[in-house]
Amino acid sequence: MYSNKAIQILFLSVVVFAVSACGKTPAARFYALSPMAPQSNAVHGSKDDKMLIGIGPVKVAAYLDRSEIVTRNSPTTIELASFDRWAEPFEAMIASALAENISTMLPAVQTMVDPWPEAEIEYQLLIKIKKFDSDNAGNIQLHASWGILQNATRKMSTVNESKIVVPGSAGEFDAIIINMSKALLKLSQEISQELKSIEAY
């Protein structure tokens, strides 16, 4: 037969275990944007023959400059994910995805993400992401201002506004991130067309 003291100790142990179990924080999940451009079959000489284009600096609106993934509940309300976060700075992921998409779509171009000390950049892509998030239905909206700077003259060859929508469906963050990568692919396509039109390579 247990003594009162033993029962008290057993009871306290159960309580402590229950409290510690309830207080356990779920593990964070980390996501990354991905380049999605299909590989081109075109071949363009050696690496040294390619036009070198600098990607960046890429700037994002202040509400996006955080590790938590941002979604939009309404036109005026945003929500920060509690446990779903970017694997690296948002600006860096956007720049890397754009760089790889563009170089894949334009085999005559070699891209380099900012900074590029001592590299002989011929054109530079400057970009500001004003809006890049998902609504309650899973639709992605990407609004960006961007321009292409000729490095030799320090003059803008073109300045553009892009407003891209990728339809989606409400669901897990995996689907949202894939659709965000698709939106970046569409932006990469617009930039690549502009590079072609100014004969940047």
Order of alpha helices (4+ residues) and beta strands (2+ residues): alpha-beta-beta-beta-beta-alpha-beta-beta-beta-beta-alpha
